[in-house]
Amino acid sequence: MRKENTTQILLLTIFVIFSYVYFKLPQAIPQVDKIYITITTFFFSIFTGFFVSQQMSRYSKIRSVISNFDGRMSGIYRASENISKDVMDSIGKIISKHYKKMMKEGEWNYHLTHKSNTMASIHTILEEKVGDAKVEGLRAQALGKVLNNLSDCEVSRKSMVMLYQERIPAFQWFIITFFILVLILVVSAIPSQGLILESILKSAFCVSILSVASILYHLDNLHLFEDFIGENSAQDVLDLIKGKK
């Protein structure tokens, strides 16, 4: 939410500055045919529409994979209770450490870009606390559930690694930036000195273009609805281990 508020304040500031500049300053750019606005807007809409659709699909997939991963982690903790209190406490500490580090750094992908031994540590705990001991009934089912969830977590982790790589390439950002500059220059060529409505409309048009670029940037960096994607899901897992849920 902090990033979202900062973006909104920045866009509002740009709107006010542009409105003032268009109203006060004389036209410095020769007026061009309005057909250029139509053509540039058309191509800008096509490119950004494609990129936004692509990144929104990626964003939704990552949210789904993260929620699945977090759900498996919650399942591991809950199932470990039926193995033994000692195992549950040990696994709870490992999972808490995993999410606390992620929350502290504010990076959903922290354990993808840094060395992580979360799942290896859980396997080690099971080996130490259970090992070759004979388990039956509910304990055996719980142990199987924990191992199955660990396996599914590995699959989810690989999916997150692949989706993380699907960011907008530098060349595509160059195309978007190029169209933004062309549109702003063409709009700036429209006379508006001393005209309040025209100045406001020109400024609003420029800010709307920058808003699209801002949305695309936040989608690319996965900061659309939270400070970082999966923040609320991660906090839910921590609350579960703390006994708040």
DRENGUZA-682656 format. One record per atom (N, C-alpha, C): residue in one letter; x, y, z. Coordinates in pm, whole numbers, padded with zeros to 5 digits, always signed. Atoms other than C-alpha are relative to their C-alpha. Example, Ala and Ser with C-alpha at 12.3 -4.5 7.8 and 13.67 -1.06 7.14 Angstrom:
2
a+00089-00119+00000 a+01230-00450+00780 a+00090+00120+00000 s-00082-00119-00006 s+01367-00106+00714 s-00077+00109+00073 
//
This chain:
245
m+00081-00121+00000 m+00000+00000+00000 m+00086+00127+00000 r-00087-00117-00004 r+00290+00240+00069 r+00047+00037-00140 k-00044-00025+00137 k+00417+00201-00288 k-00115+00057-00082 e+00116-00048+00074 e+00064+00255-00422 e-00028+00146+00032 n+00024-00139-00039 n+00020+00578-00222 n+00106+00092-00058 t-00109-00080+00057 t+00359+00705-00339 t-00025+00026-00148 t+00028-00014+00143 t+00262+00642-00702 t-00114+00097-00025 q+00114-00090+00016 q-00070+00821-00663 q+00039+00145+00025 i-00046-00136-00031 i+00095+01125-00504 i+00088+00053-00113 l-00088-00041+00109 l+00358+01133-00779 l-00078+00037-00125 l+00082-00028+00119 l+00099+01117-01057 l-00081+00128+00017 l+00075-00123-00027 l-00109+01390-00893 l+00090+00122-00011 t-00097-00110+00008 t+00200+01609-00862 t+00034+00032-00146 i-00029-00019+00143 i+00283+01553-01230 i-00116+00070-00069 f+00118-00061+00060 f-00074+01646-01322 f-00004+00150+00028 v+00002-00142-00038 v-00054+01976-01133 v+00110+00077-00073 i-00114-00068+00066 i+00290+02064-01275 i-00026+00016-00149 f+00027-00006+00144 f+00192+01979-01633 f-00110+00101-00030 s+00110-00095+00022 s-00132+02178-01604 s+00051+00144+00008 y-00057-00135-00017 y+00060+02482-01481 y+00089+00036-00118 v-00092-00025+00111 v+00327+02451-01749 v-00076+00025-00129 y+00078-00017+00123 y+00074+02410-02030 y-00080+00131+00000 f+00081-00123-00010 f-00129+02707-01903 f+00087+00125-00009 k-00083-00119-00012 k+00159+02947-01837 k+00099+00019-00114 l-00109-00014+00095 l+00434+02873-02084 l-00050+00001-00143 p+00039-00003+00143 p+00412+02955-02455 p+00036-00132-00067 q-00024+00125+00073 q+00406+02670-02704 q+00141+00001-00060 a-00140+00003+00046 a+00770+02573-02766 a+00019-00098-00115 i-00012+00101+00105 i+00701+02286-03007 i-00095+00036-00114 p+00089-00028+00115 p+00565+02348-03359 p-00120-00095-00001 q+00120+00083+00003 q+00209+02225-03393 q+00008-00102-00112 v-00004+00108+00099 v+00180+01892-03573 v-00143-00047-00027 d+00131+00053+00039 d-00106+01717-03746 d-00051-00096+00109 k+00058+00081-00108 k-00343+01552-03496 k-00007-00147-00037 i+00001+00141+00041 i-00329+01232-03700 i+00111-00076+00071 y-00111+00065-00070 y+00002+01163-03525 y-00043-00047+00139 i+00051+00040-00132 i-00179+01154-03191 i-00081-00129-00013 t+00084+00118+00021 t-00428+00904-03329 t+00083-00124-00027 i-00083+00116+00037 i-00164+00677-03482 i+00083-00047+00118 t-00087+00036-00113 t+00071+00687-03182 t-00081-00060+00114 t+00087+00053-00106 t-00215+00632-02935 t-00044-00142-00034 f+00043+00132+00044 f-00332+00334-03142 f+00108-00105+00027 f-00110+00096-00019 f+00008+00163-03138 f+00035-00014+00148 f-00028+00005-00144 f+00065+00254-02773 f-00102-00091+00070 s+00106+00083-00060 s-00269+00093-02682 s+00019-00147-00031 i-00021+00140+00038 i-00189-00224-02874 i+00114-00062+00080 f-00116+00055-00069 f+00155-00271-02721 f-00024-00013+00150 t+00021+00005-00145 t+00062-00181-02362 t-00111-00097+00036 g+00109+00095-00025 g-00261-00381-02386 g+00052-00143+00002 f-00058+00134+00006 f-00064-00690-02485 f+00088-00026+00122 f-00092+00019-00112 f+00201-00637-02216 f-00076-00010+00133 v+00078+00004-00125 v-00056-00566-01941 v-00072-00134+00012 s+00068+00129-00002 s-00255-00877-02037 s+00096-00112+00035 q-00101+00103-00025 q+00061-01087-02037 q+00045+00000+00146 q-00049-00010-00137 q+00181-00956-01700 q-00111-00027+00103 m+00111+00030-00090 m-00164-00980-01542 m-00020-00150+00012 s+00009+00146-00001 s-00177-01347-01640 s+00111-00058+00087 r-00114+00045-00081 r+00169-01396-01489 r-00024+00029+00148 y+00028-00040-00139 y+00064-01209-01174 y-00099-00096+00066 s+00101+00091-00054 s-00242-01429-01127 s+00056-00140+00023 k-00060+00133-00016 k-00041-01748-01181 k+00092-00005+00121 i-00092-00002-00114 i+00222-01645-00927 i-00077+00004+00131 r+00083-00004-00122 r-00045-01556-00669 r-00056-00139+00031 s+00057+00133-00018 s-00202-01898-00724 s+00106-00098+00050 v-00107+00092-00040 v+00131-02082-00692 v+00045+00031+00143 i-00042-00039-00135 i+00229-01883-00381 i-00102-00046+00104 s+00103+00042-00094 s-00105-01951-00212 s+00000-00151+00017 n-00010+00146-00008 n-00066-02319-00297 n+00118-00042+00086 f-00120+00030-00079 f+00287-02324-00152 f-00025+00028+00149 d+00028-00036-00140 d+00173-02143+00165 d-00101-00095+00063 g+00099+00096-00050 g-00123-02376+00198 g+00065-00133+00035 r-00073+00124-00029 r+00111-02675+00180 r+00081+00014+00128 m-00078-00024-00122 m+00331-02520+00448 m-00089-00004+00125 s+00095+00006-00111 s+00029-02470+00672 s-00042-00144+00027 g+00037+00140-00013 g-00070-02830+00603 g+00109-00082+00067 i-00113+00069-00063 i+00278-02951+00702 i-00001+00025+00150 y+00001-00034-00143 y+00255-02767+01033 y-00115-00068+00074 r+00117+00060-00066 r-00095-02890+01112 r+00015-00152+00010 a-00015+00146-00001 a-00016-03250+01016 a+00106-00045+00100 s-00109+00037-00092 s+00304-03250+01226 s-00048-00010+00145 e+00056+00007-00136 e+00089-03203+01535 e-00040-00143+00033 n+00042+00138-00022 n-00032-03560+01489 n+00118-00098+00001 i-00120+00085-00013 i+00326-03691+01477 i+00050+00006+00143 s-00038-00022-00140 s+00443-03541+01806 s+00010+00149+00026 k-00010-00142-00037 k+00451-03211+01995 k+00139+00053-00031 d-00138-00039+00025 d+00828-03201+01959 d+00022+00030-00149 v-00013-00020+00145 v+00812-03240+01580 v-00074+00125-00044 m+00079-00117+00037 m+00539-02977+01552 m+00073+00129+00036 d-00071-00121-00044 d+00739-02721+01753 d+00124+00025-00086 s-00121-00016+00082 s+01057-02786+01554 s-00033+00047-00142 i+00041-00040+00134 i+00881-02760+01218 i-00057+00141+00000 g+00055-00135-00012 g+00695-02450+01336 g+00109+00106+00002 k-00112-00095-00005 k+01027-02277+01412 k+00064+00017-00137 i-00061-00006+00133 i+01165-02364+01068 i-00087+00081-00096 i+00091-00071+00089 i+00856-02239+00884 i-00008+00148+00038 s+00004-00140-00045 s+00841-01922+01097 s+00123+00076-00046 k-00125-00064+00044 k+01204-01845+01019 k-00005+00031-00149 h+00014-00017+00146 h+01129-01889+00647 h-00082+00125-00031 y+00090-00111+00032 y+00840-01640+00646 y+00042+00131+00066 k-00045-00124-00066 k+00985-01391+00895 k+00110+00067-00082 k-00106-00056+00083 k+01291-01348+00674 k-00059+00065-00124 m+00066-00052+00120 m+01069-01294+00371 m-00074+00131+00032 m+00073-00120-00041 m+00852-01040+00558 m+00096+00114+00032 k-00099-00102-00036 k+01157-00857+00690 k+00060+00065-00124 e-00062-00051+00122 e+01314-00822+00346 e-00102+00061-00096 g+00103-00052+00089 g+00980-00745+00178 g+00011-00053-00140 e-00019+00060+00131 e+01060-00982-00107 e-00064-00138-00003 w+00068+00130+00008 w+00828-01268-00202 w+00094-00106-00053 n-00092+00094+00064 n+01113-01426-00399 n+00133-00011+00074 y-00127+00000-00075 y+01377-01394-00125 y+00063-00138+00001 h-00054+00135-00009 h+01413-01770-00092 h+00025-00064-00137 l-00035+00046+00135 l+01440-01805-00469 l+00134+00059-00043 t-00123-00069+00039 t+01725-01555-00505 t+00112-00017+00103 h-00100+00026-00104 h+01904-01656-00183 h-00007-00148+00040 k-00004+00140-00042 k+02010-01991-00045 k-00104-00025+00109 s+00105+00036-00097 s+01725-02157+00144 s+00008-00148+00033 n-00004+00141-00044 n+01728-02476+00350 n-00126-00039+00075 t+00125+00023-00074 t+01369-02466+00473 t-00048-00144-00011 m+00054+00134+00019 m+01249-02791+00320 m+00102-00108+00038 a-00104+00094-00041 a+01584-02964+00376 a+00002-00014+00152 s+00001+00002-00147 s+01563-02868+00744 s-00118-00081+00054 i+00117+00078-00043 i+01214-03016+00773 i+00027-00150-00018 h-00037+00140+00022 h+01340-03341+00621 h+00097-00047+00110 t-00097+00036-00104 t+01628-03338+00873 t-00070-00023+00134 i+00076+00015-00126 i+01386-03290+01164 i-00074-00133+00002 l+00073+00127+00007 l+01177-03583+01047 l+00094-00119+00017 e-00099+00107-00012 e+01488-03797+01017 e+00048-00014+00145 e-00050+00002-00138 e+01606-03699+01366 e-00107-00045+00099 k+00106+00025-00099 k+01271-03717+01546 k-00076-00131-00025 v+00075+00121+00034 v+01114-04009+01361 v+00095-00111-00043 g-00100+00096+00045 g+01391-04185+01171 g-00061-00133-00041 d+00046+00136+00033 d+01341-04559+01151 d-00105-00052+00098 a+00099+00043-00100 a+01091-04565+01436 a-00129-00044-00069 k+00122+00051+00057 k+00778-04760+01365 k-00117+00092+00037 v+00117-00086-00024 v+00474-04535+01325 v-00122-00066-00062 e+00123+00064+00046 e+00119-04656+01287 e-00118+00094+00014 g+00125-00073-00015 g-00233-04528+01252 g+00009+00146-00043 l+00007-00143+00031 l-00282-04150+01264 l+00139+00061-00019 r-00135-00053+00013 r+00089-04081+01312 r+00059-00032-00138 a-00050+00041+00133 a+00174-04274+00995 a-00067+00082-00110 q+00071-00081+00100 q-00093-04087+00798 q+00051+00144+00001 a-00050-00138-00013 a+00031-03753+00933 a+00138+00012-00062 l-00135-00001+00057 l+00389-03837+00839 l-00005-00004-00153 g+00017+00008+00145 g+00279-03932+00488 g-00050+00132-00057 k+00053-00130+00044 k+00086-03605+00461 k+00110+00104-00004 v-00111-00095-00003 v+00393-03404+00562 v+00094-00022-00118 l-00092+00031+00111 l+00613-03581+00307 l-00061+00034-00135 n+00068-00034+00126 n+00355-03540+00030 n-00003+00152-00022 n+00003-00146+00011 n+00322-03168+00105 n+00138+00056-00031 l-00136-00044+00031 l+00699-03127+00100 l+00031-00021-00148 s-00020+00027+00142 s+00707-03287-00243 s-00075+00100-00087 d+00079-00098+00076 d+00430-03057-00367 d+00061+00140+00010 c-00066-00130-00018 c+00617-02756-00224 c+00117+00015-00097 e-00111-00004+00094 e+00915-02843-00439 e-00050+00030-00141 v+00059-00025+00132 v+00693-02848-00748 v-00043+00147-00011 s+00043-00141-00001 s+00543-02509-00653 s+00119+00093-00009 r-00121-00083+00002 r+00890-02367-00596 r+00057+00010-00141 k-00051-00002+00138 k+00999-02466-00946 k-00090+00085-00089 s+00093-00083+00078 s+00686-02303-01089 s+00026+00148+00027 m-00029-00139-00034 m+00767-01981-00902 m+00127+00049-00067 v-00127-00036+00065 v+01121-01982-01039 v-00023+00032-00148 m+00026-00021+00142 m+00992-02010-01397 m-00083+00127-00023 l+00085-00117+00017 l+00721-01746-01357 l+00073+00129+00035 y-00078-00117-00038 y+00963-01506-01190 y+00082+00052-00118 q-00084-00038+00113 q+01173-01506-01508 q-00078+00067-00112 e+00082-00052+00109 e+00881-01395-01727 e-00027+00150+00016 r+00014-00145-00014 r+00945-01023-01677 r+00009+00068-00136 i-00004-00074+00126 i+00921-00754-01944 i+00145+00027-00037 p-00138-00023+00043 p+01248-00745-02143 p+00030+00149-00019 a-00043-00140+00014 a+01448-00422-02175 a-00048+00060-00132 f+00042-00052+00131 f+01358-00389-02546 f-00147+00041+00000 q+00142-00035-00007 q+00987-00392-02471 q-00021+00127+00082 w+00008-00125-00076 w+01038-00123-02207 w+00043+00118-00087 f-00045-00106+00090 f+01223+00078-02471 f-00113+00042-00093 i+00112-00030+00089 i+00924+00054-02707 i-00106+00082+00074 i+00101-00071-00079 i+00684+00164-02433 i+00044+00143+00029 t-00053-00133-00031 t+00907+00456-02330 t+00001+00089-00123 f-00002-00075+00126 f+00945+00562-02694 f-00138+00056-00033 f+00136-00045+00029 f+00568+00579-02747 f-00049+00104+00101 i+00039-00098-00101 i+00519+00766-02419 i+00059+00137-00032 l-00065-00126+00035 l+00771+01033-02521 l-00062+00064-00123 v+00061-00051+00124 v+00619+01067-02869 v-00137+00060+00031 l+00135-00048-00033 l+00267+01104-02728 l+00005+00131+00078 i-00011-00122-00082 i+00371+01364-02469 i+00045+00118-00087 l-00047-00107+00089 l+00559+01566-02735 l-00110+00047-00095 v+00107-00036+00095 v+00269+01553-02981 v-00111+00077+00071 v+00105-00069-00077 v+00016+01654-02715 v+00047+00139+00042 s-00055-00129-00043 s+00246+01932-02594 s-00002+00103-00113 a+00001-00091+00116 a+00238+02079-02946 a-00136+00066-00020 i+00134-00059+00012 i-00135+02156-02911 i-00003+00130+00081 p+00003-00129-00072 p-00182+02527-02817 p-00091-00005+00123 s+00082-00003-00123 s-00305+02580-02460 s+00035+00115+00092 q-00040-00111-00088 q-00138+02894-02319 q-00118+00090+00030 g+00110-00085-00044 g-00391+03089-02116 g-00136-00067-00007 l+00126+00074+00013 l-00657+02820-02174 l-00006-00106+00110 i+00005+00089-00117 i-00753+02643-01850 i-00043-00141-00037 l+00055+00132+00033 l-00963+02357-01990 l+00098-00079-00087 e-00093+00069+00089 e-00718+02276-02269 e+00125-00047+00076 s-00119+00035-00079 s-00427+02276-02023 s-00027-00121+00088 i+00037+00112-00087 i-00608+02042-01785 i-00016-00128-00080 l+00020+00119+00083 l-00709+01805-02065 l+00132-00057-00052 k-00131+00044+00045 k-00354+01791-02202 k+00075-00069+00113 s-00067+00058-00116 s-00217+01724-01855 s-00062-00134+00038 a+00069+00125-00034 a-00481+01457-01787 a+00037-00111-00098 f-00037+00099+00103 f-00394+01284-02115 f+00141-00054+00028 c-00138+00042-00029 c-00022+01276-02027 c+00006-00088+00124 v+00000+00077-00125 v-00090+01150-01674 v-00063-00137-00021 s+00064+00131+00027 s-00320+00876-01806 s+00099-00094-00070 i-00102+00081+00066 i-00035+00756-02030 i+00101-00052+00102 l-00096+00039-00104 l+00206+00755-01736 l-00062-00099+00098 s+00070+00093-00091 s-00057+00575-01525 s+00003-00143-00055 v-00007+00133+00063 v-00066+00288-01775 v+00139-00059+00018 a-00138+00046-00017 a+00313+00266-01761 a+00026-00039+00145 s-00016+00029-00142 s+00296+00273-01380 s-00063-00135+00036 i+00068+00128-00025 i+00045-00014-01370 i+00084-00115-00055 l-00083+00103+00063 l+00265-00212-01607 l+00127-00026+00082 y-00121+00012-00083 y+00571-00142-01390 y-00029-00079+00127 h+00036+00070-00124 h+00393-00259-01074 h-00035-00146-00027 l+00029+00139+00036 l+00267-00570-01251 l+00129-00077-00024 d-00127+00065+00030 d+00616-00647-01374 d+00077-00033+00128 n-00069+00021-00127 n+00750-00612-01019 n-00089-00065+00107 l+00094+00073-00087 l+00443-00784-00865 l-00032+00077+00128 h+00032-00085-00114 h+00351-00491-00638 h-00138+00064-00018 l+00126-00063+00038 l-00007-00437-00748 l-00094+00024+00118 f+00098-00012-00107 f-00224-00504-00440 f+00062-00001+00140 e-00068+00008-00128 e+00032-00554-00162 e+00139+00061-00013 d-00137-00048+00007 d+00375-00421-00067 d+00085-00099-00077 f-00059+00103+00085 f+00492-00750-00212 f-00099-00114-00010 i+00099+00104+00026 i+00295-01034-00362 i+00014-00114+00101 g-00002+00108-00098 g+00198-01304-00113 g+00019+00046+00143 e-00023-00053-00135 e+00242-01072+00187 e-00108-00047+00098 n+00110+00037-00089 n-00102-01143+00335 n-00003-00151+00025 s-00003+00145-00015 s-00070-01516+00272 s+00111-00043+00095 a-00113+00030-00089 a+00270-01524+00443 a-00034+00034+00144 q+00038-00040-00136 q+00132-01336+00743 q-00101-00098+00058 d+00100+00096-00047 d-00154-01584+00763 d+00068-00127+00053 v-00073+00119-00047 v+00094-01873+00795 v+00065+00028+00135 l-00063-00037-00127 l+00281-01690+01072 l-00103+00007+00113 d+00107-00009-00101 d-00046-01618+01255 d-00047-00140+00041 l+00040+00136-00029 l-00135-01987+01230 l+00096-00065+00098 i-00103+00061-00087 i+00193-02094+01391 i-00001+00064+00138 k+00006-00070-00129 k+00156-01829+01663 k-00127-00033+00078 g+00125+00037-00067 g-00187-01970+01743 g-00108+00104-00008 k+00101-00103+00015 k-00378-01663+01633 k-00116-00044-00087 k+00105+00050+00089 k-00577-01867+01382 k-00010-00150+00012 
//
